[in-house]
Amino acid sequence: MLNKPVLAESLIVFIIVLLVHAVVWDRYSWCAVALAVQAFYVQFKWDRLLQLGGAVFQFRTAANSGLLPASMVIPLLGVVMKERCKSAGIVYFERFGIVVASTGMLVALFLSVIAVGVTKPVPTNTCILTGFAGSIIIYTMKHSLTVSEVIEVLEVLLIFVYLSMILLYLLPRCFTPGEALLVLGGISFVLNQLIKRSLNVIEGRGDPIDFFLLVAVVGVVLLGLFFTVLFIFMDSGTWISSMFFHMMTAVLGLGVIMPWLYRLIQKNPLFWLLQFLFQTQTRIYLLVYWTFLAASACGIVFYQNAKRSSESKKHQASTITRKYFHFIVVATYVPGLIYDRQLLYIAAVLCLAVFIFLEYIRYFRIKPFGQTLRYLLSLFLDERDSGPLILTHIYLLLGMSLPVWLFPRSCAPKGTLSGAGALVPYSGVLAVGVGDTIASVFGSTMGEIKWPGTKKTFEGTMTAIFAQIIAVALILIFDSSVNLNSSYAWILASVSLVSLLEAYTTQIDNLLLPLYLHIMFMA
């Protein structure tokens, strides 16, 4: 029996796919539509596997598989990047967009084949659709990619396969299949790009802040894999293990990550970072302001835990309390987007590395702070943190940061895009910081009319759309670099579709919504 919320979610995704390709129709559009149709069918096979416990790995059980919305993100990102860079005349990044789109399609197709292969009895119609979609994708890749680009796509697929087998085994119930596709696909692409650029270093080529992101992401992932394997054979909660953890972190940081960065940027990474952070007066003011906001966020955590300890019954943070952090993140990102996007880029990378490192300390119970972090953060758990890791705060940071990191600076004249594209860096602020927050607060306090089959309310969604339109108007007032060129209808359609997706999706909305709004604005 088909699930109505899943059908509604799928319909919204199909509308987004068709709207994007109505603007940028080319040979890849046929591939994207074929991929969407087969992912729609395979999604229900995944759902049945999850319900019957027949999936290869243990996935997050409080949500559907999410294969369709996740399968379309990377291909659509590649397609809109290709079109933007083609119009700007940047051939290298136009080809890069084609590689991204091809990689996303192939990785999504691989995950679909896995689902079909383990479904019993074998779904004949779905197999035919998957084979048809695969034939179109492979035929198009054959006539679009060079030999070196085909090798690059296959390298990412190989990394994805190995990472999936390792991380999904080590971290059960942390992801749905769709979330695993997005997270592990992104990590695989970043790792491949870092290896490729490390083997082809040319002095003076490339932006140091891009290298900083690649090395930071790969460094923290490799650090986590190393300690996960190590602590299989020893107790991570002892003082000896904790001292070894801190010592090896320093060794890997100073002995591997720093030399790696030095090779890429041809400068001392620490000196470069200090010079970058304190280069202008504006950056110093922003850093002081962000420090104050970080202290405020820590104060909320300690205050809520003090309330818990003073009450006799178990206290859990409410939805509105958790949304305080969304307001703080909006207050953090908006000044950075207006006054210094490069500083925001680096600050977000550093914050991501710190968040993941603290999660390692909490997960492995590293002394002296591991147990304290477990106690403090357990107050803010929700149904999405069903696995051994607490990822919702990391997803919030990623959702706000990905539009900043993925912004095609090289394909934007003078670092800006016109039309709806001017709002691309604000996608996270609008979708998560404003839309999701307002929908949650107003929906839980004043909402009465529920969307069919969900807990989300009509009032919450409408208020979220209205709030995002007001936010766009404020961005126009305060950010002089934004020029919408009368693309108001497209912006309204984009905001409305993504808000409807928020109402129906059971995936991590902090991650999914900004990416779809980013795609719509880029198109």
N, C-alpha and C positions, 0 to 999 in steps of 0.2 A: 504494500500500500504506500502510495507516494505521500510524503510529508508536506503539508501545505506551506509552512515557513521555508522549507528548503526549495520548494517550487518558486515561491516569491523571490527568494534570494537569487535563484538561478535566472529568473526573468529579468531582474535588475541588472545582473552581470551581462546577460545577452544584450540588453539595451545599450549598456556602456560600450561593449565591444562593437556593436553596429554603428553607434554614433562616432566612435573614434575612427573606424574604417570608412565611414561616409566622408570624413574629412581627408584621410590619407590613404585612399584606396590604391592598392598595388597588388603584386603577386603574393605578398605575404598576408593579405587580407583573406584570401581563400584558405590559407593554412590556419589562420587564427579562428575562422568560423568553423572549420572542420575540427580543430582541436577542442573548441568550446562544446560542440555537439557531442563528441565522444567522451569528453570529461564529464558532461552532464549525465550520460548513461553510466559511466564507470563509478561516479560518485555514489550512486545507490547500491552498487555492489560493495563498495567500501563500507557504507553504512550497515549493510547486512553482516559483513565480516566483523565489524565492531560490536554489533549486538550479540552475535553468536560466539564471540571470543575466538574467531578463526583468523584474525589478522596475524601477520608474521611477527610483529612486535606489539608491545603494550602501548596503546595510544590513549590520549585523554578521552575519558568516557562521557563527560558531561556536554559533549558537542557532537555535531555530525562531522563527516570526514572533511568537508570544506574543499574538496578537490577542484571543483569548477572555479570558484573565485581565486584560489591560489594559483591554478594553472595558467590563468590569463595575465597575471601581473607582470612577470618578467618578459614574455613576448610583447605585450603592449608597451612596456617601457622601452624596449629596443626599437620598436616601430616608430614611436613618437620621437625618440632621440635621432633616429636615422633621418626623419623628415625635417626636423629642426636644423640639423647639421648640413643636410643637403641644400636647404634654402640659404644657409649662411656660406656655402661653398667650402666647407671644411671636410675634405674627402676622407681623411684619416678617421675622424669620429663618425662620419656617415657609415664607413665600413665597420666600425666598432659597434654601431647600433644594429647592423645586420647580424653580427656575431652574437650580440646579446639576445636578439629575438630568436635566432636559430637555437641557441643554447637553451633558452627557456622552454621552447617547444619540445626539444628533444628530451630534456629532463622530465617535463610533465608527461610526455608520452611514455617514458620508461616507467614512471610510477604507475601509470594506468595499466601497462602491460603486467606489472607485478600483481596488481589487484585482480585483474581478469584471470591471471594464471593460478591464483590460489582460491578462487571462488568455486565452490562445488554445489550443484553441477556446473559445468563450464557454460557460461552465458553466450550462446551462439551469436545472437544478434549484436551483442556488445563487442564480441571478437571481430565480427565483420566490420563494424564501424571503426574500431581501433585500427584495424589493418588498412582501411580506406584512408583514414586521417594520416596514419603513418606514411602511406605511399605518397600522398600529396606533399607532406612536409619534406620527406627525403628527396623527392623529385625536385622540389623548389630549391632545396639546399644544394643539390647537385649542380643546378644551373645558376646559382647566385654566389657561391663561396669559392674562394681559391683553395688550393691544396693546404696551404698553411693555416687558413681559417677553419677548414674542416678538422685539421689536427687539433686546433685550439678548442673547438667545440667538444671533440671526443675526450680531450684532457679534462675538461670541466665535468663531463659526464662520469668519467672514471673516478675523479676525486669525490663527486657526489655519492657514488655507489659505496665507496669505502667509508666515507664519513657517516653515511646513513647506517651502515652495519655496525659501526663502532658506537656512535652517540645514541642511537635509538635502543641499543642493547644496554648501555650504561645508564641511560636516563629514561626509564619507563614512565609512561603516563604524563610526560611533560608536554607533548605535542599531539595535535591531531595530524592526520596525513597531510592535509593542506598546509598547516603551520610548519611541519617538517620540510615540506617542499620549499617554502619561502625561506626559512632560516638556513637550512643546510645548502640550498641552492645558492643563496647569497654568499655564504662562507666559502663554498667551493669556487665561485667566480672570483672572489677576492684573493683566495690563495693562489689560483692560477695566474691572476694578473701580477701578483707580487713575484712569483717565480719567473714569469716572462720578463718583467722589467728588471729583475735582479740579474738575469743572464744577458741583458742587452742594455747595460747602463751606458749612457752617453752624457758626458759632462755638460751641464747647462740645459739639458732637456728635461722637461717635466716640472711640475710645481711641487715644492717640498711639502706643502700641506696635504697633497694627495698621497704622497709616500707615507706621511705620518699616519694617515688613516689605515692604509693597507697593512703596515707593519704592526700597528696597535691591535687591529682585529685579529690578525694571524697570530701575533705573540700571545694574546690572552687565551686564545683557543688552544694553542699548543701547550701552554702552561697548564690549562685544565686537564688536557688529555694525559700529560706526563704525571700529574699528581693523582689522577683517577686510577691509572694503572699501578702506580707505586703503592697507593693506600689499599689496594686489594690484598697486598701481602703484609701490611702492618697497620696497627691501630693508629688512626689519625688524631685521636683525642688526647694523646699523652704530650707531656712537655718536650720529650725527646723528638717526637714527630713534628711538633709545632716549630721547634728550633730548626729542624731540618727543612721544613717548609719555607720559613723565612730566609734561610741561608741559600737554598736552591733558587728561590725567586730572585734574590740579588744576583746570584751567579748567572742565571739565564737572562736577566735584564741587562746586566753590565757586560756579559760575555758573549751574548748572541744578538739581542735586540738592538742594543746601541751600535755595535759594529755594522749590523745590517743596515740601520738607518744612515750611518756615516757613509757607507758605500753608495747608497742611493742619492743622498742630497749633497755629498761631497763637502760636508761641514760637520763640526762637532754638534750632535743633536741637542745636548743640554744648553750649550752656548746659544745655538740658533733659537731654541725655544724661549729662553730668557729674553733675548734681544727682541723676539717677535712679540712676546706678551707685553713688554713695557716700552714698545716703540713710540707710542703717542700718548698724549694726555687723556684722550678719549678712552683708550684701552685701560688705562689705570682706573679711571672712574667706573668703567663697566665691571672690572674685576672686583673692585670694592663693593659695588652694588650687588653683584652675584654672590659674593661671600656673605653678605647680609641675608640674602634670600635663602642660601644654603643653611645658615644658622637658624633661620625661621622654620625651615622644614624639619630640621633636627629637633627644634623646640616643640613642634606639633607632635612628633613621635614620642618624645619623653612625656609630654603632657597627657596624651591619650593613654600611655602605659601607666602613668600615675593614677589616672581615673580607674583603670582596670584593677590595680592593686588595692584601691580603697573601697571597691564594691565587693559585696559578698558573693554575688552570682557572677558567672562568666560574662565578661564584657568583650564585645567585638565591635570594631570600628564600623560606623554606618557608611552607607554609600556617599552621603553628603560629606562626611569627614574625609573619605578617600579623595573626593574631588577637590579638597583644599590643595592637594599637590598639583592638580591640573592647573589651578589658578596661579600657583607659584611658578610653574613651568612656563605658562603664557607670559607672566611678568618677566621671566628670564629671557625668553627668546625674542620677544618683540623689540626691545631696545637693541639687541644684537643684530637683528635683521635690518633695522633702520640705520644704525650708525656704523657697524663694523661686522660684515658677514664673515670675513676671513677669521677674525678672532672667535666668533661664535662657532665656526667650523672646527677650529682646534680645541676650543673649550669643550665642545660636545664629544670629541674623540677622547680627551682626557677623562671626562666624566664617565663615559662608557667603560673605559678601562678600569676606573676606580670601582664602579658598580659591580662589574664582573669579578674583580679581585675580592671585594667584600663578600660577594656571594660564595666564592670559593672558601673563604674563611668561615662563613656560616655553615656551609654544607659539610665541610670536613671537620667542623668543631675545633678549629685551630685556636689554641690559647694565645693570648688571654681574652680575646674578644668573641670567639666563635659562639659560645653558649649564650652570651649576652645578646648578640645579634639575633640568634634564634628566638629568644624570648621577646625582644622588641618588635621584630617583624611579624611574628605569628599573629599579632593583633590585626594586621591589615590583610590577612589571607582571604581569598574568596574562592569560588568553585573552580576558577581557572588554574589555581595553584594546587592541582591534585597530585602532582609528581613530587620527587624529592627536591626540586629546585623551586625557588620563588622568582618568577620571571616578569611579573606584571609591571614592576617599576622599570625594569630594563626595556620592556616593550614600549612603555610610555616615552622613555628617552629616545629609543629608536624611531618611533613614530614622528616625534618632533624633529629629529635630526636628519632622517633620510632625505626629505625634500631639499635640505640645505646641502647635503653631501652629493646628491644626484643632480643638482642643478648644473646644466651644461654650460659652464662658464666660457669654454673655448668657442662655443657655437652661438654665443649671445653678444651682439655688438655692444661694446663698452660695458660688458658685464650685466646687461639687463635684457629682458625680452619685452616685446610689446603685446598688447591685447591681454587675454586671460593668462598668457605665459608669464606676465609680470608678477602674477600671484603665486607662481610655482614654489618659491622658497617659503611662502606662508601656508602651504598646504597642511602641514602638521598642526600649526596654530589654529587654523580654521576648523579642520576636521575633528581633531582630538581636543585641543585646548578650549575651543569655544563650542563647537557642535555637540560633541559627545558629552561634555560637562553639563551644558545647559539642558540637553535632552534628559540626562540622568536626574538632575536636580529637580526640574519642573515636572518630569514624568512621575517621579516617586512621591512628590508632595501634592501635586494638583491634578495629575492625569487620571482620567476615569475611563476613556474609550480606548480599549486595548486593540492593537493590531491582531488579526486572527492568528491564533496559534502561538503567540508570544506574550512576554510580560511587558513589552514596550508599549507605550501609549501614543495615540495620535497627537495629543497635546504636546508631549515631549518632543516629537519629531518636528511639528510645525514651529514650535518655539526655537528649536535648534536651527532650522532654516532661516528664520527671521533674525536670530542672533548673528549668524554668519554673514548675512547681508549687511547688517549694521557694522560688523567688524570690517568688511570690505570697504565700506564708506569711510571708516576711521583710518584704515590703511591709506586710502587715497588722500586723506587730509594730511597725515603726518609723514608719509614717505613720498618724497618728490620724485623718486625714480620710477614709481609705478604709473604707467599710462595704459589704461584699459582699451582705448580706441573703440569705444561703443560696443564692446563684446559682452554686454550686460546679460543678454538672453542666454548665451552659452554659460556664463558664470552661474546664473540662477539654475539652469538645468543641471550643471555639474554638482552644485551644492545640494540640490534637492535629491538627486539620485544617490549620492553618497550618504545622505541622511536617511534615506529609505533603506539603504544597505545596512546601516547601523541598527535599524529597527529589527531587521530579520536575521542578520548573521549571528552564528554562535561561535565564530572564530574570534581570535584576539583582535578586537576592533582598533586598539591602539596601534597596531601594525598594519592592518589591512586598509583602513579608511584613508589615511594620508597618502598611501601609494595610489589608490584609485583616484583621489582628488588631484594628485600630482599628474597622473596620466591625462585626465580630462583637461586640466589647464594647459599642459604641454601640447595637446592636440589642437 
